[in-house]
């Protein structure tokens, strides 16, 4: 008598289809188990490879460290002198005279150039002037800024050294807000820069352009490496950190869309608020005029100088060149200049004799504050205006 195969039910055990189904499920389960086992084995092999790779890197690192250690121990003077030769070095001093070294110590690797478009920029900023802004808070927020308002990026080498010049008198409240916003912006832009507040002494008529000439000369006295100069009013704050405070092939006008003008350029020849020129461009136009006492006119004269020397104004996109102005009343002794329209028409005749080569002033005090350098100057008095008929 024939018997059914083992594990498969015969006519008495149920239909034959059940046997085929069980075989199919058993084969599938077996293949799944084999695949899982293969994956586990592959995972184990990858883990072993990574482990030995990391171990080899650590071994190489400690080998280099131990190889340099004796050299430093034999030549401590070389190591300390290489640190202390840099301005504002933080290497501790032993108090002992440094012995000359026969071999130079290890030099720090050169930093890469700073990128043209810094990666840490935020874009559009929220600017408000309602919260109190003590200088102590601004100083805490900018620990990397050195005495005198100097800063250098720690991770790259900028292509330019920028001096930011602010004409100033009796605007301490505005200056605190300006420092609060501009220091973080300039640091994010990876600039090597210094801040110079040029404070006009006394209560005679204000002269913005002459103060900017003074700032140019005094900044260069402190650091001859300055090759880019940003001239900024203290009440203007950029609303976008992509408005890079750098100099280019042509003079740059940054503040092209102020809130007080409805975020529009008031007229095509406007060059006021915040502008930038390289050292060569500034000298090419003989600096700024010294004879604009009172409010108005000097910006148009500067625009004329740039045009007369064959240069053109460059500007950022109007969506990026937006600025907020701190609202204030017009300063005392900064009334509109009654001679400004006549002077603007004569720029071609006056620019060679009136400018950086003819500026006269006296420095009364140079004070290096934690966030800026304050330079108080006596720039003289305006001539008596002729009586108006």
C-alpha positions in Angstrom: 0.0 0.0 0.0 1.4 3.4 -1.0 2.0 5.9 1.8 2.1 9.7 1.3 5.5 11.4 1.6 6.6 12.5 5.1 5.2 15.9 6.1 2.6 15.9 3.3 -0.9 14.9 4.3 -2.6 12.2 2.2 -6.3 11.9 1.5 -7.0 11.5 5.2 -4.9 14.6 6.2 -6.4 17.3 4.0 -5.9 18.7 0.5 -2.5 18.4 -1.2 -2.4 22.2 -1.8 -1.6 22.7 1.9 1.6 20.8 1.5 2.8 23.1 -1.4 2.0 26.2 0.6 4.0 25.0 3.6 7.0 24.2 1.4 6.8 27.7 -0.2 6.7 29.4 3.2 9.5 27.3 4.5 11.7 28.2 1.5 11.0 31.9 1.8 11.8 31.9 5.5 15.0 30.2 4.9 16.1 32.7 2.3 15.1 35.6 4.6 17.2 34.2 7.4 20.2 33.8 5.1 19.9 37.4 3.9 19.7 38.7 7.5 22.8 36.7 8.4 24.6 38.0 5.4 23.7 41.6 6.3 24.9 41.1 9.9 28.2 39.7 8.6 28.6 42.7 6.2 27.9 45.1 9.1 30.5 43.5 11.2 33.1 43.7 8.5 32.4 47.4 7.9 32.6 48.1 11.7 36.0 46.3 11.9 37.4 48.3 8.9 36.3 51.6 10.4 37.7 50.7 13.8 41.1 50.0 12.4 41.0 53.2 10.2 40.3 55.4 13.2 42.9 53.6 15.3 45.5 54.3 12.5 44.6 58.0 12.4 44.9 58.3 16.2 48.2 56.5 16.1 49.6 58.8 13.4 48.4 61.9 15.3 50.1 60.9 18.6 53.2 59.9 16.7 53.5 63.4 15.3 52.7 65.0 18.7 55.4 63.0 20.4 57.9 63.7 17.6 57.4 67.5 18.0 57.4 67.4 21.8 61.2 67.1 22.3 61.9 69.8 19.8 59.7 72.2 21.7 61.3 71.2 25.0 64.8 71.8 23.6 63.9 75.2 22.1 61.3 76.9 24.4 62.6 80.4 23.4 61.9 79.9 19.8 58.3 78.8 20.5 57.6 81.8 22.8 59.2 84.3 20.5 57.1 83.2 17.5 53.9 83.8 19.6 54.9 87.1 21.2 56.0 88.7 17.9 52.4 89.0 16.8 50.4 92.0 18.1 48.1 91.1 21.0 49.6 87.7 21.4 48.2 85.7 24.3 51.2 83.4 25.0 52.3 83.6 28.6 55.7 85.0 29.4 58.1 83.2 31.7 59.7 86.5 32.8 63.2 85.2 31.8 65.2 86.7 29.0 64.8 84.8 25.7 67.9 82.9 24.6 68.7 83.0 20.9 67.8 79.8 19.1 69.9 78.2 16.4 66.9 76.9 14.6 63.6 78.7 14.0 60.6 77.3 15.8 57.6 75.9 14.1 55.5 78.5 12.2 51.7 78.6 12.2 50.1 77.4 9.0 49.0 80.2 6.7 45.2 80.9 6.9 43.2 80.5 3.6 41.8 83.6 1.9 38.5 84.7 3.2 35.6 83.7 0.8 34.1 86.4 -1.5 30.7 85.5 -0.1 31.1 84.7 3.6 29.0 81.7 4.7 27.7 83.1 7.9 25.6 85.9 6.5 22.0 86.2 7.7 20.5 88.4 5.0 17.6 90.8 6.0 17.9 92.0 9.6 15.4 93.4 12.1 16.7 96.8 13.2 15.0 98.6 16.1 16.1 101.5 18.3 13.7 101.2 21.3 15.7 99.0 23.6 18.3 100.5 25.9 21.8 99.9 24.6 24.6 100.4 27.2 28.2 100.1 25.9 28.9 97.3 28.4 26.3 95.1 26.7 27.8 95.8 23.3 31.2 94.9 24.6 30.0 91.6 26.0 28.4 90.8 22.7 31.7 91.3 20.8 34.4 89.6 22.8 36.7 89.2 19.7 36.9 93.0 19.1 40.2 94.4 20.3 41.0 97.7 22.0 40.3 100.6 19.6 37.6 98.7 17.7 40.0 96.5 15.8 39.1 93.0 14.5 40.7 90.3 12.4 39.0 87.1 11.4 40.5 84.1 13.2 39.9 81.6 10.4 40.9 83.3 7.2 42.9 86.1 5.7 40.9 89.1 4.3 41.9 90.6 1.0 41.5 94.2 2.4 42.1 96.1 5.6 39.1 98.4 6.2 38.9 101.7 8.1 35.4 102.8 9.0 35.3 106.5 9.5 32.4 108.2 11.4 32.1 112.0 11.6 30.8 112.8 15.0 29.6 115.3 17.6 27.2 114.9 20.5 25.7 111.6 19.2 26.6 109.1 22.0 23.1 107.6 21.9 23.3 106.9 18.2 26.8 105.6 18.5 25.8 102.9 20.9 23.2 101.5 18.5 25.6 101.8 15.6 28.2 99.7 17.4 25.6 97.2 18.6 24.5 96.4 15.0 27.7 97.1 12.9 30.3 95.1 14.9 28.4 91.7 14.4 27.7 92.6 10.8 31.3 93.4 10.0 32.5 90.3 11.8 30.1 88.1 9.8 31.4 89.7 6.7 34.9 88.4 7.6 36.5 91.9 7.5 39.8 93.0 9.0 38.7 96.4 10.2 39.0 99.3 12.6 36.4 101.8 13.8 37.4 105.5 14.0 35.1 108.1 15.5 36.3 111.6 14.5 34.9 114.0 17.1 34.7 117.7 16.2 35.7 119.8 19.2 33.8 122.8 20.2 30.5 124.2 19.1 31.4 125.9 15.8 29.6 124.9 12.6 29.8 121.2 11.8 32.0 120.1 8.8 31.3 116.5 7.9 33.6 116.2 4.8 36.6 117.8 6.6 36.2 115.3 9.5 36.2 112.5 7.0 39.5 113.8 5.5 40.9 113.9 9.1 39.8 110.3 9.6 41.5 109.1 6.5 44.8 110.6 7.5 44.6 109.6 11.2 43.7 106.0 10.4 46.7 105.7 8.1 48.9 107.0 10.9 47.8 104.2 13.1 48.0 101.5 10.4 49.5 102.1 7.0 47.9 98.8 5.8 44.5 100.4 5.4 43.5 100.2 1.8 39.7 100.6 2.0 37.8 103.4 3.7 34.1 103.3 4.6 32.7 106.7 5.4 29.5 106.3 7.5 27.1 108.6 9.3 26.5 107.5 12.8 22.7 107.4 12.5 22.5 104.9 9.6 22.3 101.1 10.1 22.2 98.6 7.2 19.2 96.3 7.2 21.0 93.5 5.3 24.4 92.0 6.1 24.9 91.0 2.4 25.7 94.7 1.8 29.4 94.0 2.1 31.6 96.8 3.4 34.4 96.4 0.9 36.0 98.5 -1.8 35.9 97.6 -5.5 37.1 98.8 -8.8 34.8 101.8 -8.6 33.8 104.0 -5.6 30.9 102.4 -3.8 27.7 103.9 -2.5 26.1 101.6 0.1 23.1 103.6 1.5 21.0 103.7 -1.6 17.6 102.9 0.0 17.0 104.7 3.3 13.7 104.5 5.1 13.4 108.3 5.3 13.4 108.4 1.4 10.9 105.5 1.2 13.6 103.0 0.5 14.5 104.7 -2.8 17.4 106.6 -4.2 16.4 110.2 -3.9 18.2 111.3 -7.1 20.7 109.7 -9.5 23.7 111.7 -8.3 23.1 111.0 -4.6 26.2 109.8 -2.8 25.3 110.5 0.9 25.0 108.4 4.1 27.5 105.6 3.7 30.1 105.3 0.9 33.4 103.6 0.3 36.6 104.3 -1.6 39.9 102.6 -1.9 43.0 104.5 -0.8 43.9 105.0 -4.5 40.4 106.2 -5.4 40.4 108.6 -2.5 43.7 110.2 -3.4 42.7 110.3 -7.1 39.9 112.7 -6.3 42.1 114.7 -3.8 39.9 113.5 -0.9 36.8 115.4 0.1 36.2 119.1 0.1 37.0 121.1 3.3 34.9 124.2 2.7 31.4 122.8 3.2 30.5 124.2 6.6 27.0 123.2 7.8 24.5 120.8 6.3 24.4 119.7 2.7 26.3 119.9 -0.5 29.5 117.9 0.3 28.0 114.6 -1.0 27.2 116.2 -4.4 30.7 117.7 -4.5 32.2 114.2 -3.9 30.0 112.8 -6.7 31.2 115.5 -9.0 34.9 114.7 -8.1 34.3 111.0 -8.9 32.7 111.8 -12.3 35.3 114.4 -13.2 38.1 111.9 -12.7 36.5 109.3 -15.0 35.2 106.9 -12.3 31.6 105.7 -11.9 29.6 104.9 -8.8 28.8 101.3 -8.0 25.8 100.3 -5.9 24.3 97.2 -4.4 20.9 95.8 -5.4 18.2 98.1 -4.0 16.8 95.2 -2.0 20.1 94.8 -0.2 21.2 98.4 0.1 18.4 99.3 2.6 19.1 101.4 5.7 17.3 102.5 8.8 18.0 106.0 10.1 17.7 106.8 13.8 15.2 109.7 14.0 16.5 112.9 15.5 16.3 116.6 15.2 18.8 118.5 13.2 21.9 119.2 15.3 22.7 122.7 16.6 25.4 124.5 14.5 24.6 122.2 11.5 22.3 124.6 9.7 22.0 124.3 5.9 25.0 125.7 4.1 23.9 128.8 2.2 26.8 128.5 -0.2 26.4 124.9 -1.1 24.7 125.3 -4.5 27.4 127.7 -5.7 30.2 125.5 -4.5 28.7 122.4 -6.1 28.7 124.2 -9.5 32.4 125.0 -9.1 33.8 121.5 -8.2 35.9 121.4 -11.3 37.6 124.6 -10.3 38.1 123.9 -6.6 38.8 120.1 -6.3 42.6 120.4 -7.1 43.2 123.0 -4.4 40.6 122.0 -1.8 40.9 118.4 -0.5 43.2 116.0 1.4 46.3 118.0 0.4 45.0 121.2 2.0 43.2 120.0 5.2 44.4 121.7 8.4 43.5 120.5 11.9 44.9 119.8 15.3 44.5 116.5 17.1 43.5 117.2 20.7 43.0 113.6 22.0 43.2 110.0 20.8 41.3 107.6 23.1 41.2 103.9 22.3 38.0 102.5 23.7 37.1 98.8 23.8 34.8 99.2 20.7 36.2 102.1 18.8 39.0 104.7 18.6 37.9 108.2 19.4 39.9 111.1 17.9 38.9 114.6 19.0 40.1 117.3 16.7 40.0 121.0 16.3 39.2 121.7 12.6 38.9 125.5 12.9 36.0 127.8 12.2 34.1 128.6 9.0 34.8 131.9 7.2 32.3 134.6 7.7 29.5 134.3 5.1 29.1 137.4 2.9 25.9 139.2 3.5 23.1 138.0 1.4 21.5 140.7 -0.8 
